[in-house]
Every structure is written in C-alpha cells, then in structure tokens.
Amino acid sequence: MPPLPLGKSGQRFGKALNKLGWHWWPSDSAIATTEYDGRAACINLGHCTPGCAQGAKASTDITYWPHAIRAGVELRTRCRVREVTVDAHGMATGVIYYDAEGAEQFQAAEMVIVACNGVGNAAPAAELGLGPLPDRQSPIRAGWSART
C-alpha cells in the first residue's frame, strides 16, 4: 500500500528539518491509501483523531474484531475483569469479571491475555494481582482476552 502524502504541513515540517540538517522520515500510518480488506481509501474528509467517517483509519473495531467475530469469538462489552484465576502451577484458568449489569461472572479459558495500552500497563496487572509486569517466560502476559 503506498504511503500517505505528506500534505502541506508535512512538507513544511520536512523543509524546516532539512534546513536544520536533521534526519527525518514520514512515520508509518494506520490509514488505508487504497481499498483494503473492505475499507475504503482515505479521501481526507477531516482530522483522523476522532475517527474516520470513510472507514480508512485502522482501529481494533474495524480491523481485528470483525475477523475475530466471523471466526467465532464472542465479544462481551462493558465488562471489567476482577481476577485472573490460576491453577496450582500459576497457569491462568479463566477470569472472574463483572458484566454490563454489574453481576459477577466466571469465564473458563485455555488462554488469558490482558491487553493494556502503553500508558496504563502496570495498573491492570497490579489490580488483577499479577504482581510486577510479567516477562516473556511468564504464563500470564500483559494483555487480556479469553479463549474457551
């Protein structure tokens, strides 16, 4: 897929950085510049931050979830995990969570992945009693998802 054009502000920044002798390059973008996987190409309808009316901006709800749901994944929204349950060996066995109505539920799982963003990775792990951030050898990884 071809990269996005720099646009007027990008060109201006590029010229300024060139004048300063600074090395720069256009960053990767999660915006389709051609039709891709059912998404239309960007036609510059406006700023991308609040979302894309055209559907060109990649986000989890547009790129990953439709494929996962078609493959049989059940998406439970407005839920909050209270605890990752583990067996005697410390391996995850499922999650205890509050559903949209606030009722406590249990979901057994072969695998649990706790998905967090870059700002708040430690907080969910600590809240779930996972201790310090897990390393690559840990049976419980930073992130959350359940597969039954």
C-alpha positions in Angstrom: 0.0 0.0 0.0 1.5 3.4 -0.9 2.3 5.8 1.9 0.1 8.8 2.7 1.1 12.0 1.0 2.8 14.5 3.4 0.3 17.3 2.8 1.1 21.0 3.2 2.0 20.9 6.9 4.2 17.7 6.5 6.0 19.3 3.6 6.6 22.4 5.6 8.0 20.4 8.6 10.2 18.4 6.2 11.7 21.6 4.7 12.3 23.0 8.1 14.0 19.9 9.3 16.1 19.7 6.1 17.2 23.3 6.7 18.3 22.4 10.2 20.2 19.4 8.9 18.0 17.0 10.9 17.3 13.5 9.6 13.6 12.7 9.3 11.2 10.3 7.6 7.5 10.0 7.3 6.0 7.8 10.0 4.0 4.7 9.5 0.3 5.2 9.4 -2.7 3.1 10.1 -4.7 4.7 7.3 -5.6 2.9 4.1 -4.4 4.8 1.0 -6.1 2.2 -1.3 -9.1 0.0 -0.8 -8.1 -2.8 1.6 -10.0 -5.6 3.3 -13.3 -3.9 2.9 -12.1 -0.5 4.0 -12.2 2.5 1.6 -9.1 4.6 0.8 -8.6 7.8 2.7 -10.1 10.8 0.9 -9.1 13.4 3.5 -12.6 14.1 5.0 -11.1 15.7 8.1 -8.9 15.1 11.1 -8.3 11.4 12.0 -8.2 11.6 15.8 -11.9 11.3 16.5 -12.4 8.5 14.0 -12.9 8.1 10.2 -16.3 8.5 8.6 -14.8 7.0 5.4 -13.5 3.9 7.4 -9.9 4.3 6.1 -8.3 4.6 9.6 -7.4 1.3 11.1 -8.6 0.7 14.6 -9.4 -2.5 16.5 -13.1 -2.3 15.9 -12.6 -2.1 12.1 -9.5 -4.3 11.6 -9.4 -7.1 14.2 -12.8 -7.6 15.7 -14.8 -8.3 12.5 -12.4 -11.1 11.6 -12.4 -12.5 15.2 -16.2 -12.4 15.4 -16.5 -14.2 12.0 -14.2 -16.8 13.4 -16.5 -17.4 16.3 -15.2 -15.1 19.0 -17.8 -13.7 21.4 -17.3 -10.0 22.2 -18.5 -9.0 25.7 -18.6 -5.3 26.0 -19.0 -3.1 29.1 -17.3 -5.8 31.3 -14.5 -5.4 33.8 -12.2 -8.2 34.9 -11.8 -8.6 38.7 -9.4 -11.5 38.8 -7.4 -13.8 36.5 -7.9 -17.3 38.1 -4.9 -19.6 38.2 -4.2 -23.3 39.0 -1.8 -24.7 41.5 1.1 -24.1 39.0 0.2 -20.5 38.5 -1.2 -21.1 35.0 -4.3 -19.0 34.0 -7.5 -20.9 34.0 -10.0 -18.1 33.3 -11.3 -14.8 34.6 -13.8 -13.5 37.1 -15.4 -10.4 35.7 -18.3 -8.0 36.2 -20.8 -8.0 33.3 -22.6 -4.9 31.9 -25.2 -5.1 34.7 -22.5 -5.4 37.4 -23.1 -9.1 38.1 -20.1 -11.2 38.8 -19.4 -13.9 36.2 -16.7 -16.6 35.6 -15.3 -17.5 32.2 -13.0 -20.5 32.0 -10.3 -20.2 29.4 -7.4 -22.1 27.9 -5.6 -18.8 27.5 -5.9 -15.4 29.1 -4.3 -12.3 27.6 -4.6 -9.0 29.4 -4.4 -6.2 26.8 -3.4 -2.8 28.0 -2.2 0.5 26.5 1.2 2.0 26.8 0.2 4.4 29.5 -1.5 2.1 31.9 0.2 -1.3 31.5 1.1 -1.8 35.2 -2.2 -0.7 36.7 -4.4 -3.6 35.3 -1.7 -6.1 36.1 -1.5 -4.9 39.7 -5.3 -4.7 40.1 -5.6 -8.3 38.9 -3.0 -9.5 41.4 -0.5 -10.4 38.7 2.4 -8.7 40.6 5.2 -7.0 38.6 4.9 -6.8 34.9 5.4 -10.3 33.6 8.5 -11.2 31.5 8.4 -13.2 28.2 8.6 -16.5 30.0 5.6 -15.8 32.2 2.4 -17.9 31.6 0.4 -14.7 32.1 1.3 -12.0 29.6 0.3 -8.3 29.7 -2.9 -8.2 27.8 -6.4 -9.8 28.1 -8.6 -11.9 26.1 -10.2 -15.3 26.7 -10.5 -18.3 24.5 -12.9 -21.0 25.6 
